[in-house]
Amino acid sequence: MKSSNQDKVESTFHKIKGKVKEAAGKVSDNPKLETEGTVEKMTGEAQEKVGQVKKVWGQ
């Protein structure tokens, strides 16, 4: 099981990657890429919450 710190690092990576994809999708008028970016950001946010829960439970 990953540590809460590792979840935080990975969540930050996913959020940044999602923002870049979202912006690239908007600039290139590519709704599929923009949607992929939104999903990637949401994945990062969910992973961040998992890390917060682990931290509370001491894992």
C-alpha positions in Angstrom: 0.0 0.0 0.0 1.3 3.5 -0.9 2.0 6.0 1.8 0.0 9.2 2.1 3.0 11.2 0.9 3.3 9.1 -2.2 -0.4 9.6 -2.9 0.1 13.3 -2.5 3.0 13.4 -5.0 1.1 11.3 -7.5 -2.0 13.4 -7.1 -0.1 16.6 -7.8 1.4 15.0 -10.9 -2.1 13.9 -12.2 -3.5 17.4 -11.5 -0.7 19.2 -13.4 -0.8 16.7 -16.2 -4.6 17.2 -16.4 -4.3 21.0 -16.5 -1.8 20.8 -19.3 -4.0 18.4 -21.3 -7.1 20.5 -20.7 -5.3 23.7 -21.9 -3.9 21.9 -24.9 -7.4 20.6 -25.8 -8.8 24.1 -25.6 -6.0 25.7 -27.6 -6.2 23.0 -30.3 -10.0 22.9 -30.3 -9.8 19.2 -29.4 -12.7 18.3 -27.0 -11.4 14.7 -26.5 -8.1 16.0 -25.2 -9.8 18.6 -23.0 -12.0 15.9 -21.5 -9.0 13.6 -20.9 -7.4 16.5 -19.0 -10.5 17.0 -16.9 -10.6 13.3 -16.0 -6.9 13.4 -15.2 -7.4 16.3 -12.8 -10.4 14.6 -11.1 -8.2 11.4 -10.7 -5.6 13.5 -9.0 -8.1 15.1 -6.7 -9.5 11.7 -5.7 -6.0 10.4 -5.1 -5.3 13.4 -2.9 -8.4 12.6 -0.8 -7.2 8.9 -0.4 -3.9 10.2 0.8 -5.6 12.5 3.3 -7.7 9.6 4.6 -4.6 7.4 5.0 -2.9 10.2 6.9 -5.8 10.4 9.3 -5.7 6.6 9.8 -1.9 6.7 10.3 -0.9 4.7 7.2 
